[in-house]
Amino acid sequence: MKATTKQLIFYILGGIAGALGGLLYWKIVGCKGGSCPIWSSPWKSTLAGLVLGALGGGALYDFIDYLQKKKQNPTP
């Protein structure tokens, strides 16, 4: 499956938003005791947010693409 430029933009923007979200989560909520392996470090929380954001951006692209195709070819 070949990714289009529009699809890559969704992945990148989703990853950026997720990375910022992960960093903000670490800054605001965080894990003070160090018992949370992901959220105790700003690097790990930013990376986890980036991955989750990129996956969310890809899912959003697929959903929008599905709605556009359904609108073009409605079933009777």
N, C-alpha and C positions, 0 to 999 in steps of 0.2 A: 504494500500500500504506500503510495507516494503522498507525502504531506504537501499541501498547498501553502502558499505564502500567507493567506488569510488564516489558515489553521495554525501556522507557526506563531503568528501574532497573538492569537488567543492563548497559546501555551506560554509565550514569553510574558505577556501582561498578567496572566494568572500567576506565574511564578514570582514576578516582582511583587504583586499584591500579597501573595502568601508569605514571601520572605519578610516583608514589612510587618505583616500580621504576626509572624512568629517572633520577630524581634520585639514588637510591642507587648506581646504576651509575656515574654521573658522579663521585660522591664516592669510591667504593671503587676502581673500575678507572680510569675517566677516560681522557684522552688527553693525556699530558704534553707531547708535542712540538707539538701543534696541527695535526697532519697529518690528523686525523679531523674532517671538517667538522661532523658531528652531535654526537659525544660530547665535543668539546672545550669546549663551553659548557653551563653548567647549564640555561639556558633552552631551548636546542635539544634537549638530552637529555630534559628533562621533557616538552616538547611531543611529541617522537617517542614517548616512553613512553605518553603520554596517548592518542595516535592508535592505537597498537598495542593498548593495553589496551581501548579502546572497541571495536575490531574483534574482539578476543578475547571480550569480554563479549557482543557480538551473536552471535558464532558459538556460544558456550555456550548462549545462550537458544534458538537455532534447534535445537541438538542435543537439549536437554531437551524442547522442544516436539515434536520428531520422535519421541522415545522415548515420550512420553505418548500421542501419537496412535496409535503402533504398538501400544501396550499396550491401548488401547481398542478397536481394530479389528484383531485378529490375522487374518492370512491363513491359510486352511486348508492 
